[in-house]
């Protein structure tokens, strides 16, 4: 059982300090961070250039992808951490950023609830379970999974990383190594613990790629003591980012509409491909149903309009009230978050 304790939020109205920690290569651009967050006096950012030792901030070695930077930040700032510490990749737009936030890291950062981070201690910035939940990695498995080669490597290195903990049967959290941790939670472990983890990364013969992949599914264990951290998607979106559909049923009704639209878009693509071949004289295809493209286009447009409306309504709901309700917390008027 985890020995970590939930955090206590600040009184309503008191701000939280936040620091964004980002690894990047010398060729990658992170201008979007300065553009959107330079004017927030409670917001700071630490951008580490992993392949330029002469940069203002750089890790001791370019290894383990983002892991080396994350651990280096914690070690170097352990005694002066912000209330909320956000660990994020350098690209603004990415498929693994939350779909309901348009895959946009600016929205992820801007809408992230500092109060949820403070309460939970550790918050994965991705709400959607796929990939990663509910039972992604099986480090105790004796059979090698070619799609998860790091699984076998993690099993072999577990005793080095966690010598006092038995190998769990499963490790799971949403992908992809982007999360927020309260300063309080980080300091609930001794500084020496992070030094040991970084030393392991520096010493291991494991490749840059695999050493980084190993950590992707142990961050939650490091910061929560739990091997599986898969909060319900609707709770994550509502209490974490203020996108509240009104409950689990309403959230999944929305997601079903999205799936229906995706299916119709694929059907329309197939129709257009067949129509192109038919018009070019390809006798190997049947003529697609006349007018089906118009019907699908109209249905897709109506579906999209409905989804856009529901998403806007979800963003405008009272995050404090609905977030508490969906997370199962007691809430009264004036409670704030």
Secondary structure as UniProt FT lines:
FT   TURN            12..13
FT   STRAND          18..24
FT   TURN            26..27
FT   HELIX           31..37
FT   TURN            38..39
FT   TURN            41..42
FT   STRAND          43..49
FT   TURN            50..51
FT   TURN            53..54
FT   TURN            64..65
FT   HELIX           66..77
FT   HELIX           78..80
FT   STRAND          84..88
FT   TURN            95..96
FT   HELIX           99..101
FT   TURN            102..103
FT   HELIX           105..111
FT   HELIX           114..120
FT   STRAND          122..124
FT   TURN            130..135
FT   TURN            139..140
FT   HELIX           146..148
FT   HELIX           149..161
FT   TURN            163..164
FT   STRAND          171..173
FT   STRAND          179..182
FT   HELIX           183..186
FT   TURN            187..188
FT   HELIX           191..203
FT   HELIX           208..216
FT   TURN            217..218
FT   HELIX           219..224
FT   STRAND          228..229
FT   HELIX           233..241
FT   HELIX           248..279
FT   TURN            280..281
FT   TURN            283..284
FT   TURN            290..291
FT   HELIX           292..316
FT   HELIX           319..327
FT   TURN            333..334
//
